[in-house]
């Protein structure tokens, strides 16, 4: 779990908002059946959290020390502006059963921002339930001699992150179909956050390092410290301090601080180009003209013969050219300047499904051996 955090610091950290988007529910239906009834107010993330907070296990600091052999450096699996992540092993509260592998995040609590992100993670992950979102198992909050210590305990994801498999040459090349399947799962997770809850959630920090992979390379979104409730009613955006990761954040958000749900679509488009090219959104070691991924790919439009020049050489041409062009066009639509012109996450899901079908048809008709070879590589990781 490698998560990095870069932000434009504001003088005061914004409070968690109670803005929300109400979906239909029995209580609201009963209230609106009568023209004389007053509709129930929309719930906030705080309201939903209070209903489900008992689902989490509250760990002691000693339990987590034991789980990580005293936060041993050899068990550290991630580090960034948020703090450090350790691989650990815990037992059920009754002490019975086999130990369970977990990931334990120790947050950097310098200033108010660290506590705010810890609280956001606990609250948002308490109200979500989706196969493409990482599960929070419990937390620890201790105010001791060394100050406040905040920790989170997640399910362990053994295949690390999409970032590792795309950019770390120590890992085998990620096959084309696997890349599409990972992005499809991530899109489903974002679609759930946008439209599958009683409130709308803007993830705000979609990037390859936040897409974690389980034993079967099934993707799960992690790190909800920057998530926010979406706008309510007729509002089009949430005003907030500009936070996120350089190279990913939507330009209108950077310029105005107006956070819209379409900001997630923009960052999704950036990662689509990362899986196509095998390049990070920002590469300082490339020539100046190639350092910014989005500026570089503009020179190779999907409808031209030059397009293949941007494809990840580690794919060794083992991909469907037609599907790759379709993905590039989808990325371009996600990156449109006007937020409202970007596709919804559900539309993105459908396009990714079509690209996968196109890849399957292409590989079976042109080179049936490719598909089986990819499966062998995948199982051998």
C-alpha positions as CSV (number, residue, x, y, z in Angstrom):
1,X,0.0,0.0,0.0
2,X,1.9,3.0,-1.3
3,X,0.0,6.2,-0.9
4,X,1.6,9.6,-1.3
5,X,0.1,12.9,-0.3
6,X,1.0,16.3,-1.7
7,X,-1.2,19.4,-1.0
8,X,-1.4,23.1,-1.2
9,X,-1.7,23.9,2.5
10,X,-4.5,26.2,3.6
11,X,-4.4,28.3,6.7
12,X,-7.3,26.3,8.2
13,X,-8.2,22.7,7.5
14,X,-11.9,22.5,6.4
15,X,-14.3,20.6,8.6
16,X,-16.0,17.5,7.3
17,X,-19.1,18.6,5.5
18,X,-22.6,17.5,6.2
19,X,-23.6,18.0,2.6
20,X,-25.1,14.9,1.1
21,X,-27.2,13.6,-1.7
22,X,-30.4,11.7,-0.7
23,X,-31.4,8.6,-2.5
24,X,-34.9,7.1,-2.2
25,X,-35.6,5.2,0.9
26,X,-38.7,4.0,2.7
27,X,-38.6,6.8,5.2
28,X,-38.6,9.4,2.6
29,X,-41.3,7.7,0.5
30,X,-43.6,7.7,3.5
31,X,-42.9,11.4,4.1
32,X,-43.7,12.4,0.6
33,X,-46.8,10.3,0.2
34,X,-48.6,13.2,1.9
35,X,-48.5,16.7,0.5
36,X,-48.8,18.0,4.0
37,X,-45.7,16.0,5.3
38,X,-42.3,17.6,5.5
39,X,-39.6,15.5,3.7
40,X,-37.0,14.1,6.0
41,X,-33.7,15.9,5.9
42,X,-30.9,14.2,4.0
43,X,-28.5,12.1,6.0
44,X,-24.9,13.1,6.3
45,X,-21.9,10.8,6.5
46,X,-21.8,11.5,10.3
47,X,-25.4,10.2,10.6
48,X,-24.7,7.1,8.7
49,X,-21.5,6.5,10.6
50,X,-23.3,6.6,13.9
51,X,-25.6,3.9,12.7
52,X,-22.7,1.5,11.9
53,X,-19.7,2.5,14.0
54,X,-20.1,-0.5,16.2
55,X,-19.1,-2.7,13.3
56,X,-15.4,-1.9,13.8
57,X,-13.0,-3.4,16.3
58,X,-11.2,-1.0,18.5
59,X,-7.6,-2.1,18.9
60,X,-5.2,-1.2,21.7
61,X,-1.8,0.2,20.8
62,X,-0.2,-2.8,22.4
63,X,-2.1,-5.2,20.2
64,X,-0.9,-3.5,17.1
65,X,2.7,-3.3,18.4
66,X,2.6,-7.1,18.9
67,X,1.0,-7.5,15.5
68,X,4.0,-5.8,13.8
69,X,6.8,-6.9,16.1
70,X,7.1,-3.4,17.5
71,X,6.4,-1.7,14.1
72,X,9.5,-3.5,12.8
73,X,11.1,-1.8,9.8
74,X,11.2,-5.1,8.0
75,X,7.4,-5.2,8.0
76,X,7.0,-1.7,6.5
77,X,5.2,-2.0,3.2
78,X,4.4,1.6,2.4
79,X,5.4,5.1,3.3
80,X,4.3,8.6,2.3
81,X,3.0,12.0,3.5
82,X,0.2,10.2,5.4
83,X,2.6,8.1,7.5
84,X,3.7,4.5,7.3
85,X,2.0,1.2,6.6
86,X,3.0,-2.1,8.1
87,X,2.2,-5.7,7.4
88,X,0.8,-7.3,10.6
89,X,-0.9,-10.4,12.0
90,X,-3.8,-10.3,14.4
91,X,-6.1,-12.8,16.1
92,X,-9.8,-12.7,16.8
93,X,-10.7,-10.9,20.0
94,X,-11.3,-14.3,21.7
95,X,-7.7,-15.3,20.8
96,X,-8.9,-18.4,18.9
97,X,-8.4,-19.3,15.3
98,X,-5.5,-18.7,12.9
99,X,-3.8,-15.3,12.8
100,X,-5.1,-13.0,10.0
101,X,-2.8,-10.9,7.9
102,X,-3.6,-7.2,7.9
103,X,-2.2,-3.8,6.8
104,X,-1.8,-1.3,9.7
105,X,-1.5,2.4,8.8
106,X,0.1,4.6,11.4
107,X,-0.9,8.2,10.4
108,X,1.4,11.2,10.6
109,X,-0.4,13.3,13.2
110,X,1.5,16.5,12.8
111,X,-1.1,19.2,12.8
112,X,-4.9,18.9,12.5
113,X,-4.8,17.5,8.9
114,X,-3.7,14.0,10.1
115,X,-6.6,13.6,12.5
116,X,-9.0,14.9,9.9
117,X,-7.9,12.3,7.4
118,X,-8.0,9.5,10.0
119,X,-11.6,10.5,10.9
120,X,-12.6,10.7,7.3
121,X,-11.3,7.2,6.6
122,X,-13.1,5.7,9.6
123,X,-16.4,7.4,8.8
124,X,-16.5,6.8,5.0
125,X,-15.3,3.2,5.2
126,X,-17.9,2.5,7.9
127,X,-20.7,3.2,5.5
128,X,-19.5,1.5,2.3
129,X,-19.8,-2.1,1.3
130,X,-18.5,-3.0,-2.1
131,X,-16.1,-5.6,-3.5
132,X,-14.0,-2.9,-5.1
133,X,-13.4,-0.9,-1.9
134,X,-10.9,-2.0,0.7
135,X,-12.3,-3.1,4.0
136,X,-11.4,-1.4,7.2
137,X,-11.3,-3.9,10.1
138,X,-10.7,-1.5,13.0
139,X,-8.8,1.4,14.4
140,X,-6.8,2.7,17.3
141,X,-6.7,6.2,18.8
142,X,-4.4,6.8,21.8
143,X,-3.5,10.1,23.5
144,X,-0.3,9.3,25.4
145,X,3.0,10.8,26.4
146,X,4.1,11.0,22.7
147,X,0.9,12.8,21.8
148,X,-2.1,11.4,19.8
149,X,-1.4,8.2,17.9
150,X,-3.9,7.3,15.2
151,X,-3.8,3.9,13.4
152,X,-6.1,2.1,11.0
153,X,-6.3,-1.7,10.4
154,X,-7.3,-2.9,6.9
155,X,-7.6,-6.2,5.1
156,X,-4.2,-7.2,3.6
157,X,-3.8,-6.9,-0.1
158,X,-0.9,-9.2,-1.1
159,X,-0.3,-7.9,-4.7
160,X,0.3,-4.4,-3.5
161,X,-0.8,-1.6,-5.9
162,X,-1.5,-1.0,-9.6
163,X,1.4,1.6,-9.4
164,X,3.9,-1.2,-8.4
165,X,2.9,-3.4,-11.3
166,X,2.9,-0.6,-13.9
167,X,6.1,1.2,-13.0
168,X,8.3,-1.0,-10.8
169,X,10.6,-3.0,-13.1
170,X,11.0,-5.6,-10.3
171,X,7.5,-6.8,-11.1
172,X,6.6,-8.8,-14.2
173,X,4.8,-6.7,-16.9
174,X,1.1,-6.5,-16.3
175,X,-0.8,-8.1,-19.1
176,X,-3.2,-6.0,-21.3
177,X,-6.4,-7.8,-20.3
178,X,-5.5,-7.6,-16.6
179,X,-5.0,-3.9,-16.9
180,X,-8.5,-3.5,-18.3
181,X,-10.0,-5.8,-15.7
182,X,-8.3,-3.7,-12.9
183,X,-9.6,-0.5,-14.3
184,X,-13.1,-1.9,-14.7
185,X,-13.2,-2.9,-11.1
186,X,-11.9,0.5,-10.0
187,X,-14.6,2.1,-12.1
188,X,-17.3,0.0,-10.5
189,X,-16.0,1.1,-7.1
190,X,-16.2,4.8,-8.0
191,X,-19.6,4.3,-9.6
192,X,-20.8,2.9,-6.2
193,X,-19.4,5.9,-4.4
194,X,-21.1,8.3,-6.8
195,X,-24.5,6.7,-7.1
196,X,-24.8,3.6,-4.9
197,X,-25.2,5.2,-1.4
198,X,-27.6,7.4,0.4
199,X,-25.0,10.1,0.1
200,X,-22.8,10.9,-2.9
201,X,-19.1,10.5,-2.1
202,X,-16.3,12.2,-4.2
203,X,-13.2,10.1,-3.8
204,X,-10.9,12.9,-4.7
205,X,-7.6,10.9,-4.8
206,X,-7.9,8.3,-7.5
207,X,-4.4,7.3,-8.7
208,X,-2.6,4.0,-9.4
209,X,-1.0,3.8,-5.9
210,X,-4.5,3.8,-4.4
211,X,-5.7,0.9,-6.4
212,X,-4.7,-2.2,-4.4
213,X,-4.7,-5.7,-5.7
214,X,-5.6,-8.9,-3.9
215,X,-4.3,-12.4,-4.5
216,X,-6.3,-12.7,-7.8
217,X,-5.5,-9.1,-8.9
218,X,-9.0,-8.1,-8.0
219,X,-8.8,-4.3,-7.4
220,X,-9.9,-2.3,-4.4
221,X,-9.8,1.4,-3.8
222,X,-7.9,2.5,-0.7
223,X,-7.1,5.6,1.2
224,X,-10.3,7.6,1.9
225,X,-8.6,10.3,3.8
226,X,-9.4,13.0,1.2
227,X,-12.9,11.8,0.4
228,X,-15.7,14.3,0.7
229,X,-19.5,14.3,0.5
230,X,-20.8,15.5,-2.8
231,X,-23.0,18.6,-3.3
232,X,-26.5,18.6,-2.2
233,X,-29.7,19.7,-4.0
234,X,-29.2,22.3,-6.6
235,X,-25.5,22.8,-5.7
236,X,-23.0,21.8,-8.4
237,X,-19.9,21.6,-6.3
238,X,-18.3,21.6,-2.8
239,X,-15.9,24.4,-2.0
240,X,-12.7,23.1,-0.3
241,X,-9.0,23.5,0.1
242,X,-7.1,22.1,-2.9
243,X,-5.6,18.7,-1.9
244,X,-4.5,15.7,-3.9
245,X,-1.6,14.5,-6.0
246,X,0.3,16.5,-8.6
247,X,-0.4,15.3,-12.1
248,X,-3.8,13.9,-11.3
249,X,-6.1,16.6,-10.0
250,X,-8.7,18.2,-12.3
251,X,-7.6,21.7,-13.5
252,X,-10.9,23.4,-12.6
253,X,-10.5,22.1,-9.0
254,X,-6.9,23.3,-8.8
255,X,-7.9,26.7,-10.1
256,X,-11.1,27.3,-8.1
257,X,-11.2,24.9,-5.2
258,X,-14.6,23.8,-6.5
259,X,-14.8,20.0,-6.1
260,X,-17.3,18.2,-8.4
261,X,-18.0,14.6,-8.8
262,X,-16.5,15.0,-12.3
263,X,-13.1,15.5,-10.7
264,X,-13.0,11.8,-10.2
265,X,-13.6,11.2,-13.9
266,X,-10.7,13.4,-14.8
267,X,-8.2,11.5,-12.5
268,X,-9.6,8.3,-13.9
269,X,-8.7,9.5,-17.4
270,X,-5.1,10.1,-16.2
271,X,-4.7,6.6,-14.9
272,X,-6.2,5.2,-18.2
273,X,-3.3,6.8,-20.0
274,X,-0.9,5.3,-17.4
275,X,-2.1,1.8,-18.2
276,X,-1.8,2.5,-21.9
277,X,1.7,3.9,-21.8
278,X,3.3,2.4,-18.7
279,X,4.4,5.9,-17.7
280,X,3.6,8.0,-14.6
281,X,1.5,11.1,-14.9
282,X,4.7,13.1,-14.1
283,X,8.2,11.7,-15.1
284,X,11.1,14.0,-14.2
285,X,13.7,11.7,-15.8
286,X,12.3,12.1,-19.4
287,X,13.0,14.9,-21.8
288,X,11.1,18.1,-21.0
289,X,8.6,17.5,-23.8
290,X,7.7,14.1,-22.4
291,X,7.7,14.8,-18.6
292,X,4.0,15.6,-18.4
293,X,2.1,12.5,-19.6
294,X,-1.0,14.3,-20.8
295,X,1.0,16.8,-22.8
296,X,3.0,14.0,-24.4
297,X,0.1,11.8,-25.5
298,X,-1.6,14.7,-27.2
299,X,1.0,14.3,-29.9
300,X,-0.2,10.8,-30.7
301,X,-4.0,10.9,-31.1
302,X,-6.0,7.7,-31.1
303,X,-7.2,8.1,-34.7
304,X,-3.7,8.4,-36.2
305,X,-1.0,5.9,-37.2
306,X,1.3,7.5,-34.6
307,X,-0.9,6.3,-31.7
308,X,0.9,3.0,-31.3
309,X,4.1,4.9,-30.4
310,X,2.7,5.7,-26.9
311,X,1.9,2.1,-26.0
312,X,3.8,0.5,-23.1
313,X,6.8,-1.4,-24.7
314,X,6.6,-3.9,-21.8
315,X,3.4,-5.2,-23.4
316,X,5.5,-6.4,-26.3
317,X,2.6,-5.7,-28.7
318,X,0.5,-8.2,-26.9
319,X,-2.7,-6.1,-26.9
320,X,-5.7,-5.3,-29.0
321,X,-5.0,-2.2,-31.1
322,X,-8.7,-1.5,-31.5
323,X,-9.4,-1.8,-27.7
324,X,-6.3,0.4,-27.0
325,X,-7.7,3.1,-29.2
326,X,-11.1,2.8,-27.5
327,X,-9.4,3.2,-24.1
328,X,-7.5,6.3,-25.3
329,X,-10.8,7.9,-26.6
330,X,-12.4,7.1,-23.3
331,X,-9.5,8.7,-21.5
332,X,-9.9,11.8,-23.7
333,X,-13.6,12.1,-22.8
334,X,-12.7,11.8,-19.1
335,X,-10.2,14.7,-19.5
336,X,-12.5,17.1,-21.3
337,X,-12.0,20.7,-20.1
338,X,-15.7,21.2,-19.2
339,X,-16.5,18.9,-16.3
340,X,-20.1,18.3,-17.4
341,X,-18.9,17.0,-20.7
342,X,-17.2,14.1,-19.0
343,X,-18.9,10.7,-18.9
344,X,-20.4,9.3,-15.7
345,X,-18.7,6.4,-14.0
346,X,-21.5,4.1,-15.1
347,X,-20.9,5.1,-18.7
348,X,-17.2,4.5,-18.1
349,X,-18.0,1.0,-16.8
350,X,-19.9,0.2,-19.9
351,X,-17.1,1.4,-22.2
352,X,-14.5,-0.7,-20.3
353,X,-16.7,-3.8,-20.7
354,X,-16.9,-3.2,-24.4
355,X,-13.1,-2.8,-24.6
356,X,-12.7,-6.1,-22.7
357,X,-15.1,-7.8,-25.1
358,X,-13.2,-6.3,-28.1
359,X,-9.9,-7.6,-26.6
360,X,-11.3,-11.1,-26.1
361,X,-12.7,-11.2,-29.6
362,X,-9.5,-9.9,-31.1
363,X,-7.2,-12.3,-29.2
364,X,-9.3,-15.4,-29.9
365,X,-9.6,-14.6,-33.6
366,X,-6.0,-13.4,-34.2
367,X,-3.8,-15.2,-31.7
368,X,-5.5,-17.6,-29.4
369,X,-2.3,-18.4,-27.6
370,X,-1.9,-14.9,-26.2
371,X,-4.9,-15.2,-23.8
372,X,-3.6,-18.5,-22.2
373,X,-0.1,-17.0,-21.9
374,X,-1.5,-14.0,-20.0
375,X,-3.3,-16.4,-17.6
376,X,-0.1,-18.3,-16.9
377,X,1.7,-15.0,-16.2
378,X,-1.1,-13.8,-13.9
379,X,-1.2,-17.0,-11.8
380,X,2.6,-17.1,-11.5
381,X,2.9,-13.6,-9.9
